[in-house]
Amino acid sequence: MEKRILIVKNISREGPGIIESLLQEQDINYTVIDLDQGEAFPPPQDYSALVVMGGPDSANDTSEKMRLELQRIKEALSLNIPYLGICLGLQTLVKAAGGKVVKSPLKEVGFKGPQEKPFVVNLTPDGKSDGLFKGLGDNFRVFQLHGETVELTPEMKLLGKGEFCQNQIVKVGANAYGLQCHFELTPKMFEVWLNEDADLRQLDKKQLQDEFNYFLDEYTLTGRKLFQNFLKIAGF
């Protein structure tokens, strides 16, 4: 059976971005499901990896959509299917694996926090030794867009920490990863987010564009390397 990846979108505008570019370059088979358009989250057992993107929902929602999403992620974990979750995809991973999703001490939006300090993620000792970050540095400037955070179980590993919202990169089991921050953005995606996301629309659009353009090359290289590492972990 041909190896393929299942990518799940929680809202149409939050797609796989850099991830999709890599899959196309490497001619890796993948399927994109858009839950926002009413498409069903299929059982994961026919896929070689699962990627769950961000969105405005909460993993604590009691909707049928979220109930099924959490169930599918539990199934993937039980089958040891490599998993990568971004933003809400991190929160659903932690929730499905027995952790908690709670209000973040700081609603992180954009590239900078209080006192105009850039959002930076620092790898923990576990993160520095993990294959997900092979060939990368010990810290990364990142983009944020979330109001909730996660509380881990003792079995989970914290791979990356932030100054304001601590639990930024999490590992569950041998091959399931969650990123609270965003490494997947392309300029085209970012433009859509700036026009459509309610939290981003409250900020200065030109300033956000300038900040993104300032470190776009570094951001893209980091995202590409991180996702390439995940593909290797997943056996591609």
ABEGO torsion letter per residue (X at the ends): XBBBBBBBBABAABBAEAAAAAAAAAGBBBBBBBAAAGBBBBBAAABABBBBBBEABBAABABAAAAAAAAAAAAAAAAGBBBBBBEAAAAAAAAAAGBBBBBBABBBBEABBBGGBBBBBBBBAAAAABAAABGBBABBBBBBBBABBBBBBAABBBABBBAABABABBBBEAABBBBABBAABBAAAAAAAAAABAAAAABBAAAAAAAAAAAAAAAAAAAAAAAAAAAAAAGX
